[in-house]
């Protein structure tokens, strides 16, 4: 029997995935998404940071750093969306990050096993392996479709993309643990806040892009 929270999670996931598909075709939808998600992510981060640091200097420095990083990230995505080849790469990496998240959740829940770290009690070694495998599967399929051949470089790309996604997830889990909160917000029913969903993407897409540029 599916509980109410899982139903909300599935419903929200369908909506988010639909928005991703629409943003592939329509750049103006992607622009709105970047603005809305960027602002909400920043507000969530500021709220978390205010609960962690009491030192004003530390607080403002970290807030400024994250704000600049978020602006650069959004501008980079927007710029790439206007060049077809770069747009394909960005969404390829985005789907790779989504696959990492889904793979970690499904495999981790199915096989369970030893915990990966105390930072996030729900993370397991089986889930970490599942993240790598799902990312590898998705990236392999898409790269084969576009290049009509398999390249072993996809193993490297999958590894660093998924690894950076998991590091991003653990990093924000660490911040939430320090702030003594479960979710970064409640904007997304069943998922929590915006940062709960894009934490891995904020790390995975840039690292994946750099890896792709160096290996292909």
N, C-alpha and C positions, 0 to 999 in steps of 0.2 A: 504494500500500500504506500503510495507516494504521499509524504506529508505536505503540509501547506507551504512551508518554506521552500521545499524542493520545487513545487509547482510554480512559485513566484520566480525562482531562479531560472527555471526552464523558459518561462514566459518572457522574462527580461532578456535572456540570452537570445531568444528568437528576434526580439526587437532590435537588439544591438547588432546582431549579425545582418539583419535586413538593412540597417543604416550603413553598415560597412559596404554592402553590395551596392546600395544606391550611390554612395560616395565615390565608388569606382567609376560610375558613368557620369555623374553630375558633380562637377567641381564646386559649385556653389553650396551643395549640401555638405561636402567635405569642409569647406570654409566655415560654415555655421557650426559644424561639429567641433572643429579645432578651437573656435572662439569659446563655445559653451564649456567644452570639456577642459580647456585650458584655464578658464576663470574659476570653475568649480574645483579643479585640482589644486590650484593655488590657494584658494580659500580653505580647503581641507588641510593642506600642508601648514598654513599659518596657524590654524587652530591646534593642530598636533604639536607644532613647535612651541606654542605658547604654554603648553602643559609640561614640556620637557625642560626648557631652559629658563632660569630666573635671571641670568646675567643678560642685560640688555644688549651688550656688544655682541656676544655669541648669537643671540636671538636674531638681531638685525643682519648680521653677516650671513648666517645660514639662510635666512629668508631671502636676502638679496641674491645669493648664489643660486638658489632654487628657482627664483623668479627669472633670472637671466637664462638659466638652462632651459626652462620651460618655454620661454619666448623663442630662443634659438631653435628648439625642437619643433615648435609649431611652424615657424617660418621655413625651416628646412623641408618639412612635409608639404607645406603649401607650394614652395618653389618646385619641388620634385613632381608635384601633381600636374604641373603645366608642361612637363616634358614626358612624352609617352613612355620612352624606355625607362626613365627614372621612376615614373609612376608605377610601372609594372614591378620594378624591383622593390619599391616601398611596400606595395600591397602583398608581394610575395613574402617579404619579411614579416609583415603584419600577421599574415595567416600562419607563418611559422611560429610566431609568438603565441597566437591563440591556440595552436596545436600543442605547444609546450604546456600551457596552462591546463588544457583539457586532458592531455595525456597524464599529467601529474595527478590530476583529480581522479580520473577513472582507474588508472593502474594502482594508485595509492590506496583508494577505497577498496579495490578488489583484493589486492594481495597483502596490504598492510605491511607488517614486518617492523624491523628496528627503526627507531626515530632518527631522523637526519640531524636535528639540532634542537636544543632547548629553546631557541629563539622562536620557533614556530612548531609547537607540539604535533600539529597535524601533518607535517612534512615527514615523509619516510624515504628510505633508500630506494624502495620499489617505485615510489612516485617520481623520484628524480630520474630514474632509468626510463620510466614511462614518458617523461617529458622529452628526453633525448630522442626516443624512438618515434614518437608522434611527430616531432619537428622534422626528423629525418625523412619520415614517410611523406609528409606534405610537401616539403621542399623538393624531394626527389621527383615526385609526380609532376609538380609545376615546372621544374627545370627541364625535365624530359619533354614535356609538352612544347615548351618554347624553343628548346635547342635540338630536339629530336634525337638526343643521345644522352647517355648517363655519364656523369663525370664524378670521379672519386673526390673531387674538391667539395662536393655537396656534404660529405661526411664532416669536413672541417667547418664548413658554414653552419651546418646543423648543430654541431657541438658548441660553438661559440655563441650562436644565437640563443640556444636553449639555456646554456650556462648563464649568460648575462640576464636572461629573463628570470631565472631562478634566483640569481643574486639580487636583482631588483625586488623581487617578491620578499626575499628574506630581509633585505634592508628596510623596507617599509614595515615589515612585521616587527623588526627590532624597534623601530620608532613607535609603533603602536603599543608595544610591550612597555617601553619606557614611559609613554604617556598614559598607560593603564587604561586603554580602550580596546574594544574588540574590532570595530570597523572605523574607517576614516570618515564615514558619514552614512546617510540612509537614503541617498538619492536614487539608488538602483535597488528595487525590491528583490530580496533574496541574495543580493551580492554585497550590499553595503554602500560605500561611497565610490566616487569616480576613481580615486587613487587605488582602491582595492582591485580595480579591474585593469588599470593602465600601468600599474607599478612595474610589471615585467616589460611592457612595451617601451616604456621610457628608457630602459637600458638595452633591451634586445634589438630594437630597430637600428639605433646608431652603431652598435657593435657589429651587428650583422652586415650593415652597409659597408663598414670599414673592412670587415673580413672578406666580403664579396669583392671589393675593389682590389684587395691584395692577392686573392687566390684565383680570380677569373681573368 
